[in-house]
Amino acid sequence: MSTARKLRWTAVAVTAGLLSTPAPANAGTPVDSLSLNGSATIARFGPGIRVLRLTNGGYEQMGSAWANRQIDINKSFESTFVVYLHHGRSGADGVAFILQASGPRALGGWGGGLGYRGLKRSVAVEFDDFRNGTDPNDNHIALVVNNNPDFHLTSVEPPFPLFRTPFVARVVWDAPAGRLRVYASPLGQGGEPGLVFDQTVDLRARLGTNLAWIGFTGATGGVTSVQDILSWQIRVPR
């Protein structure tokens, strides 16, 4: 069983000279209290900068990080974050933004499991840079609602490489419409992230609860990379 490590994390401001621009200014409130499991840790990323590191480049790793406050899925929300998948020759296996009902110790399988395989009551937006099993390619953003990364409700290849390209992603839950929208663009491109997909999802039925744990998972297998979340904000519109 995973042991959750609770701590506070000051979401980093991505500075010029390290990366070109920070996340959008209107992204919301930084998430600064996390429960970490497996290989997940808070790591230094330069002078005075700390990041959420889901995997550190080792083999067969899996890590998860959950905000210590649950979110009410009956209300709309937006989650904006900056992802950087780097080091290694080709990258693997990727990270996922997760809504789940298993609790702050939740952690799934390594490799193609992306750290969430087996989390029965979960909905995942995965950023996958390695082709496993039924994956369409080695560069896709997918929605998974059955806790099995081998089966995608929808999958899109973004117009930029996920590996070695820091990118901004935004997940928007429109509660009245029951729609999940995902946006992503390379960091520093300017403007708002581009729409990746817009999908109808019954979150209440998938999670079996009105309150969800929200966070990230990541994993490596026989191929590895360092997988970082550089910043993370959540906004609940009034």
N, C-alpha and C positions, 0 to 999 in steps of 0.2 A: 504494500500500500504506500502511496506517495504521502510524504509529510509536507504540508503547506508551510511555507516560511513567510510570515507577514512582515511587511516593511513599508516604509514610505519612499517614494521615488519622485524626485522633482523632475517633471517632464522637461527635456532639454530644449533650449532654443538653438536651432541649427544655425550656425554662424557662417558668415561669408568666409571663404578661404578653406573651410572644411567641405561644405556643400553650398550650392549657389544661393538658395533662398529657404526661409523657414516655411512651415506649413501655413496655410491661409490664416490671416489674423482673426477671422470670424469663426474659426473652427469650433470654439467652445471652451469649456473648462478643462484644464489639464488633469489627467488621472494621476494621483500622487500616492495612492495606497494600494498595494498589490499583495496577492498571495502567490508565491512561486513554488513550482514543483519540478522534479526531475532535473534536467540540465539548465533550466532557466535561472538567470542571475542578473544582477545589475552590474554592468561593466563600464570601465573607463573607455572613452572614445576620443580622447584628446584632453588637453588642459582644461580642467573644470567642467568637462562634459561627461555625463553618464547616460547610458542607454540600456534598454531592456534587451538582453541577449538571450535568445531562446536556445540556440546551439552555438558551441564555441569552436567548431571545426573537427570535433572528434567523431569517431565512427559509432553508428547505432545509438544515437542520442535521441531523446525526446524531452521536450520541456513545455510547460504551460504557465501562464500568468493570468490571474483573474482580478478584476477590480473588487475591492472588499465590500462594495455596496452593490446590491442587486438593482436591476432596472425593471420597471413596470412596462411590459410589452403592450399593455392597453393604451399606452401613450406613444406618440411619435418621438423619434430621436434621430440624431445624426452622430456618427462616430468618424472622426478624421484622424489619420495616422500616417506616419512616414516610415516606409520599409526599406531596408538595405540588405540585400543578400549578396555576400561577397566572399572573397578568398576561395581557394579550391580551384580546380581546373575547369569544371563545367557546372558546378552548383548542384545541390540536392539537400533535402528533397522539396523544401518549400515551407511556407507558414500558412496559417489559417486564422481568420477572425471568427470567433465562435460565440454563439448564444447557447447556453446549456443549463440543464436543471439538476446536474449531479452534485454540485457543490464546489467549494474552493480547492479541493484536493484532486479534482478531475484531471486525469492524464491518460491518454490512449497509447497507441503503438508507435514504434519507430519506423524509419524508412518511409515507404509509401503510405503508411498510416498517418503521416503528418502530425503525429501527436494527439489525434482525436479519434482514430479508428476505435470503435467499441463504446464510445460515449453515446449510449442509446437514445437519450433525449437531448438532441443537439441539432443545430443548424449551423453550417459552416460556409464561409466564403473563403475559398482557398486560392493562394497565389503559388502556383506549382511550377517549378523550374526543372523538373526531371520526369521523364516519361516512364511510368510504371504501369504494368498490366493493361488496363483498358483506357489509359489516358490518351487523349487525342494527339498530343505532342508534348514537347518539353518546355512549353511556354504558354501557360493558360491560366485564366481566372475562372473559377467554377463555383457553382452553388450546389451544396450537398445537404440533403435533408434526412438521410437514412443512416448516418454515422459510418458510412462505408465510402471511402474516397474513390473506390472503383466505379461508382455509379453517380453520375452528375445529373442534376435536374436541368442545368444549363451550363454550357462551357464556351468561353470566348478566348481567342488568341488576341492579346492586346497588340497595338501597333508599336510596341517597344519591348526590348528584352527585360524580363524581370530580374535576371541575374546581372550583377555589377552595375545596375542602373537604379540609384535611389529614386523612389517614386512615392507620390502622395496618393492615398486611397481614401475614399469617403463611402461609408455605408449609411444609407438613409432608410429608415423604417417609417413608412407611412401607415400608421395604425388604422385610420378610418377606411383607407382603400385596401388594406391588407397586401401592400406591395413593398418589396425590398429592392432598392435601387443601389447599384454599385458603380462608382466612378473611380478612375485611376489615370494618372498622367505622370511622366517623368518630373521629378523635382526640379524646379527652376524653369519650367516651360512657360510659366506665366498664365494668368487666367485661372479659371476653375478647372478641376479635373474632368476629363471626358467621360461620358456615359459608357459603361461596359455592358450592363444588362439591367433590365427592369422586369421583375418576376413576381407573380402572385404567389404568396406563401401564407399558409395558415399556421402562424407561429404558436398560437395557443394549443392547437391540436398536436403539433410536432413536439412541443416541450412539455405539455401536460400541466402547465402552471402559468400564472400571470406574472411571476417574478423570475427573471433569468439572471444567471451569472454571465458576465460578458468579459471577453478577453482574447488571448491568443494562444496558439500552440505552434510548435515547429518540430521538425525531426530530420535526422540524417540516417543513412544506411551504410552501404559499401562505398558510396561517394559522399563527400561532405562539403559543407561550407559554413561560414559564420553567418548567422541570421539575426538581424537586429531590428528592433522597433525604435526609431530615433525620437519620435514624439507621439503622443496620443492625447486627443481631446474628445470630450463628449458634450453634446449640446442637446438639451431638451427644450424645444420651442414652447413658449407660453401661449 
